[in-house]
Every structure is written in structure tokens, then in C-alpha cells.
Amino acid sequence: MTYNLSSIRELRLELQYVLTPCPLVLSPQIPQVSYASTAPELSDNTRYDFFSRVVPPDTYQAQAMVDIVKAMRWNYVSTVASEGNYGESGVDAFIQKSREDGGVCISQSVKIPREPKLGEFDKVIRRLSENPNARVVILFANEDDIRRILQAAKKANQTGHFIWVGSDSWGSKISPILNQEEMAEGAVTILPKRQSIRGFDRYFISRTLDNNRRNIWFAEFWENNFQCKLSRHALKKGSGIKKCTNHERIGKDSSYEQEGKVQFVVDAVYAMAHALHNMHKELCPGKVGLCSKMETINGTMLLKFIHNVNFTGIAGTPVIFNVNGDAPGRYEIYQYQMKHNTTEYKIIGHWADQLHLDMRWPGGTWQVPQSICSQPCHPGERKKTVKGVPCCWHCERCDGYQYQADTYSCKMCRFDLRPNENHTACEAIPIVKLEWSSPWAVIPVLIAVLGIMATMFVVATFIRYNDTPIVKASGRELSYVLLTGIFLCYATTFLMISAPDVGICSLRRIFLGLGMSISYAALLTKTNRIYRIFEQGKMSVSAPRFISPASQLVITFSLISVQLLGVCIWFGVDPSQAIIDYEDQRTSNPDMSRGVLKCDISDLSLICLLGFSMLLMVTCTVYAIKTRGVPETFNEAKPIGFTMYTTCIVWLAFIPIFFGTSQSTEKMYIQTTTLTISVSLSASVSLGMLYMPKVYVVLFHPEQNVPKRKRSLKAVVTAATMSNKFPTKGGLRPNGEAKSELCESLETQG
């Protein structure tokens, strides 16, 4: 249904006709339909139950303004309200809605007194400037207060700083921003959606003093509009005020702009008219004029008909009411823009339960000015909110092994993970192991290869000259056992450098201590044999027990079996496995942390593994000291002694290096290299001092490698003892005759 001026007049005449036969009598409960009142408290139907309005309440306006603020991603704003129902209620509604929706905080909430004192608006600007981050100002103020606020901001040199968001009291009016357009640039304002009524313009422009019959204030309007006085007033001479001629015309001799609420005035009248019409149809069906049921109008019943009206208003929008008597919220969003020295209010969107915004910020950019309390935290930083102000926070870095779990918390990465570069997630810690190409591995491998080659050369020489006196004098069986131990000591280097797995770790447990146990078990058996022979030879002619080669082998393998038994027990209690140790190189800087792939052999377990070998070494050294009195020309006592002294020095140097680097980030490399080199050096000392001289004699002085005449063990020992007392006589036998005799005699015993 559409309306024009003639239809309005017809409806008015119809109402007059219907009501003429019997004057309307209303009960004290009189329904009211307002065209301008927007105060939120009027929606309280427990207090204002007979009040209705065709304009939306400021509650909707406040919601629309909250939606605008959130759409612009502003979360820190100030509010300014003119003292009174409109301003204070509007700001209260805005604050309430912002709290309900969340995400918007209030920096300052300023109220302008009804009668502001001098400097009051300067004070308002100073308060708004206390927090420069809160650039957006929500205005629920009258036109005069808005104008004076802009003036004070201009005086404070705040042009371009504040972003104004004005209510419908600002709307699209020119008067608040006159002569201070630069201060208002970019301001976002809101107005109930309305439309100019052309029929009203034609009607109102045609009004004159002659054809006005109804409006009792029209004469006063005429004087104010044309700045003149009607003849009814006596004009003083010299006052400068002209007399109205009645030839003035609205819109020609004065500016004219339709009042924005004309649409709502018409809709309010029609809402009441439709309600009365529908009520008449129901209570007085088919009757012209009022029936008895409408002689006294029931206000409650009329209110019901008002709330049930549903028609298309004069601007083409539906006119309806909710249970509180409020019209639906429909607003248009404006922005005051300046382009090429011209200014205008441009519609940038609308609101009807939801915001629809399409705007480009002045200057042709999509970059909206910021009004936030705190800048967003960088990746890897958590927000620590300020108490009572959820929109303000401090950014704290997730440090160490922490990562950003969510906006407000940091959590520790799992033990096998570390934070990525910006601490937003965790990533796997790199796994390291000793590589064959590493300098820490090249040197031990080179020593081991040379040692194995030397050992194989000695073994080949001994096999080639197996029956010669020098080889026989060295105790062939124990010599081969000792060479086996030396070979295993060198071979252990390759097990220690190989990438750990279950097999490699198992072999490390077995052979790391086994090679040394074999070597020192053989040397201990030799030194013990020499010691017992010389001690027994001093007291009797008979030879000591268990000095034959077979007996020596049994003793040696018995000692070795202790090492193997211990390893077997260890396997049973704690099976071998390869592990990744994330604590070994867990540095304070996560970027430097590494997981170390290694066997599950702790430093203590390693010492226990080598403990038996160390015990054999110490015992062998003790026997070497006890046999230090044996002349150099008799058997191997002195070379064994020097071997053990040197070996002890090597291992005494190894222990502080090994344990002194336990806290180093290079622990794995230093300890592995130190251990392998120490084992290889121990083997090299034994190989060099015990076998290289013999090989030299066998290969380069074969004339000394000849059999000698045999004597009894007693005689040989006596000769050796006397030689010790009279060393010059021993020197008369340069070919080592006494030595050969003693060795051969000892080898054939048993």
C-alpha cells in the first residue's frame, strides 16, 4: 500500500467521519505513539506500558555503534555524553552492549554538564588525550556540545588524531561541523533509516500566512525564517528589523531542508489510524460511525491493536512494533568525507540487526586508523592481560623450551622436542652421532688401523718363526693370547664409532672390556709366573706348580671368564639397547640442543665394565714391581714392568679427561675419542715394548736367535741370581745364553 498527499487527506476525512457521530472518550490508560523519543528506558513496559514509537530506541543504535567499532577492529574507545536522558542513556547502552559482546574496552567516559563552565570542553579533550591509544570517541551529545568539542580539539592541535563516532544527534547535520570540517573528517555517524517525503515538500513550500489555517505556531516560524516582524508587532525606529510583506516564499527567500523526522511523524499518525480502523472493524462490524463498544475506548485494547499493526510506511518501509512497543532498528551509516576541497556525508553502510559496511577510508586507502590499547603480540609471545582491562595486555616471550600454546599461555615442549624459530610450535630435536668423517673419529680409526696392521705383522712373524728360540722364549701360547687381546683392543675402536643399535651396543659390552681383560690377564699370568719361579728357585730345586704352558692358559682363561661372566649377568639384568639421550646436550639455548644416539652405558657402567681390567692391570703392575730385581737379560720381567708403568700413566691421564668433560656439549665426541685412543695406546705400549724388540731380533739379527745348551732349572735360576749380584759376568754372554736357557727351561717344565 502506497501513500500520497491525497490519500493522507482522504484517510483524515474518513477518520473524522467515523468519529463524528459520537465523540471519542478514552480511559485514563491512553496509548501513545511517539515519532522522535529514542530513550532506552522507554522500552520498559512495566513502567511505560502504553508507550509505543515508530523510531528505534537508542539500544539498537548503541548495538549498531558497537558493531561498527568491532568491524573497524577498534577495541579501545572513549565515550562522551551530554548530561541528560539522551546522552547518558545512550552511553550506558553502548557500554552495556560492548560488555555483552566483549572485545571492546572503555578508556575514558566523560560527561558534559548541562551548563558547562568556561574551559570545560578543553578539560574534556585533555581527558580524552590521556591515553593516546584510544583514538575513537563515541559521542552521544547534542549539536552544540558536539560543535564545542570539535572546537576544543582544534584548539588543542588534535586535528586528525581523534576518530569520532556520532549518534543520530550528529547524523548528517552541517551545523555541528560548520567551519571546522577538517576536525570532523573521517567521522562515522548514524541515523535511523529514513526518506525525504516529496509530497510534504510540495505542501510545506506552498504554505503562506494566508493559506495556513491549522498551525498556531506558523506566524512565529514565519518571522524566524525570514528574519522579519509581522505588523502585529510595533517596530522601533532604528532597530534594523524589517517588516514582513507576506510576499516571502519558503525555499526561495530562505533556505529550506525537510526535517528528518517527517517520515516518522506521518508513520506515527498512520499507526494510530490503522489501529483505530482495525479496532472499529472488529468491534463495530458493518456500522458507520462509532458503536456503543467504542463510545469509551479501552486503552488496553487499543494498545493491542497498535502493537498488531503491520503496514508499509510512507517511505516504503514496514511499520511494526515488538512486545515493548518499539520499532525495529534500521540505520544508515554515514561518514564525513573531504575530496578535492569538497565535503559530504557519504552513506557507507546500513544496519538492520546486522551491520553491512562498505567503505574506503578517506585518502583512498583501505588502511583503517587504529584505536587499540595494546599492539598484537608477535608470534611466540603470550598475552598477559592488565587486571580489569581485558583489551590491554603485556606481551611476554615464550623462552627456553616453551612454545605458544594459545593466546594467553606458554607450555613446555615434550622432552624430545624443541620450539621452532618463533616459538609457535615444537619440532623434533636433531639426532647426532659420531660420524666416520668427523675429526674425532678419524684419528682413533687411523691409530686403530695402524695398530691392527702392526699386530697382524707381529702375529705373522711369530707364526713364521714359531720354533725359533726367541719366539719360544716369549711363551708362545700366552704371546698369542696377548696378541689376541691387543687386536681386540684396536678393533674396539670401530665398535665405538659405529652407529649404535642393539647389535653394536651388545658387541660394545662384550669386547670393550674383553680385549683389555685378555691382555692384562696374560701379562698378569706371565709376571706371576716369573715371580713364583724366582721365589721358588731361591729356596728349592723343584719347580713351582702351574708354570707349564697349559697351566698358564688355564689361569689366563679363568681370569678372562670372570669378565665374561660379569657381562652375561649384566645382559640378564639389563638387556642392551640403543637410546637417544636428550639430556646430554640439552643446552640453555634450544637451537643448540641435540639428541645423542648412544648405547645405554652410563659413565658408572663403563667404569664397572673396565673395572676388572683395571684390577688386572694394577695387580700386574704390583707383580712387575716385585720382579723388578730380575736382571734385564733374564726373560721379560723388565719389559713387562715398563709396559705396566706406561699403561698406568695412560689410564691415569684418561680418567680426569673422561670425567672432566661430562658437562661439555662435546662430551660424546671427547669421551669416545679419549676412550678409544687410551685403549689403543695401552695396546700399542704392550705391542711396542714386548714384541717389537723380538721381531727386530728375529728379522734383523738372526745370529742371536739360536738354541743354547740346557741346564737344570735350579742351575739356571742360580745363575740368574748370581748374575744379578755380579752383573759384569752376565755381560760376558752377549748372545743372551742365560736368558735363553731360562726361557727354554721354563717352557719345557711341567
Steps between C-alpha positions, in 0.01 A plus 500: 500500500647836399408845621493845347363833617147435375481162671611660827220757473246229415602295803476808720149573368399138550616510860308823555188341349533188712550697820243773436171335617629444852807664646779267610537449873832338611569331830789629716721232337581696188728336239763729353691465173820707488682607185825625664558359852791255493594473870574133587308503830175561313524135388420394858136391460463459876529879537401628156260229396282728284792658316586403142724660238568478130869591547743238632626546859860597563567145611508399134709804420749405771515145361558637151783719632657203681485302176665787313780518757559125481485498120775764497699285747504774760507360851591804710264798485383795708145625543361852533139566607302817548344505843141394474283208406607472136877521541540304822256226400665465159850465646374258766340289228823506298710393801252225586495364145879515473531295819246245380672457164851523644811617324446875562632689802432854619799725562318813616133573558441875509176685576436858387295703753176666394657839559871449432744744658769686313774260397279195558548374144877554516493280808302236308764493223781471756329199657447338162869559422626330816519170315610572143428140397126557548440709189134411445247716686134392525277809509149510644474877521285786376598711202641786702718273714630322189592830341685622811684168540630529144603859569692395813674218311602744228630742762708218655654428158346151489394518136497150355563328834149422618260276307146610580208258502184707539146404584189617317522838673794563266373295209552687175462851638716788385461730801726302743794500259462842340840670458686202650467246225861381534438393857194298395664328203456124522226522763257207490141588590174316519140586418174304505426402145260755352395657177410850393126532427459697179129555555576670828752732330242607246245552772725689739662727240152604390404615852450877548349719765183504300441128448616384842196407704616236743852569632484752784883534505525577130519879546792465741674267255442754224674777693800284596537353154497833312655714777210746497217616720127480431289812520352389828828600665594863538838563343740739660667750278864427439470138614607376155229233493296487185124454479352182351329566167313169469659463160789291636511142382650199678789353304545810286557781746649263760680170511289192546581142596243245598511399863626143521220381726215583259488136390458384861233760573292373207562135598397572860172656386429210269588245768232648725257530210552134399456388859171693536382379160572134587338543839187650340478212252509248782276672753257672262484275195297650215405809696575858395626708786559388855304225661433466869813287550718788387325781683755457774829383353674229697867606506626146552302376200614790284863430600452143383381621159792746480753224564335280238511751214715404203501727201738663257595848615519812293867437420432144385630330816286272721348652813478240776548486877655242732363396841654812657337728245830573326555523126775282350846651478588619151791739464713650230871547563659823380854624478603861465747513213705772332597459136658764283406776745138386504328341797209263528333243721529176310296190579747218565265232626186413690393306806191287548575243769833453320757744374568533127796725440676591177744782541840631399671720753556861390807526285410202282654238727363189664726559802271586791657706782565301814342552839629216713640484850786262424666396180452136397765270641756355264500128426642314794379757754214456744263769621509594866183700548478809717270438794155645436576601142479192275588703189840598644786259543875460516676265261728241659738290294473124528864433581716194544325183393153658517267550207185710462218258583228762457451875524552514874734215591835340424570131552813290510583289198516125548841371610589390144385825340615860495318820398528618143663829410207722605384275789156435350532120492739221585727314263715192529843546660773403249664166572881485491752218515870469442555498124782318333602820324528697823852597617403346835471165318773526238790510747388198711424302182841583355673385821288185507574414135875545552482296821309215334749495215791491747330227703440288191861552399621377840264202489619410150865528610443286806320235297778507241770462767289306745773245594790741537648557847387865526138412424510199728665704775204749492254228598327433174156410633465807722656715230227406256236559768651841573512585130131403476420740782704774332313440173163524678607825668566654158181350351293651782555840339277406206222384734516825696468714186235295320141627516340350813234233470417193704770290332774762523414578861512131589842462336626809683406345833680181412818618331574838662619334821582161349803612298657666801411207725670257262810720478542563871401145595782369279750755635393431859547128447847562356617729781352271764682205339835678502449613857414152622790340308761732649356478848483120482846475341653675796371236739499163319600314188144401412300721264182682617165354417291619204778652290454284194346657186176307550472613859568858401224486239255362754583779745473762225163379372370467856572869552342584165189300587437727799464792257267300274292382795451857614389605152254210480348594834471858375318383187257304714424787736495779240482398132700718269326765292568817307344815641471866409621715787327839486649622828862456406503805270194686629654845499340820629468609138246267335653561158817327617329201661559158354389147567795262530459153352699273727503169682343478844838488674531765766832636621470286813416190294801568281731518800350175631552345157865599502538445875613139479753588232628781721529255791704262283715792385570616856577146617730446205675826582551384860661178378709699255629704792573183698701351212690821437810333650522247220795586274421659163653204317262253655156447344236785459466637852649838424306560171179396671579736785557794266185405311289508814649825628428667168150352484420631848612848394274479192195404704575750775491768229181351352289516819508880560448571130205259479319624811610861470310538174171358631336845488638599162277527195769301317486227764409220261785579262768567763420198716472258208824625346682498836381149582591351162840669489576391859413138418704516178797659680489227767508241226776689319716515814472124546562436132794737478685403819436127506502397133677750281844428653450128439384560144801719444737226622320229304504694173823700518727304739435134435846419641362565848201275441683166557442214751725480808610210721257402764556484873276421791248751618686535831823573321339748266327683784821498705686641205241767455519585869878512497486709184284744687764519771788511253362673188839522331509124455165500337636744251755245384215315329378747236294246312254470790602147585373515858177656384441231243580229742260632756220551249542163336525327832183669621315416180582129526402470864188327604 
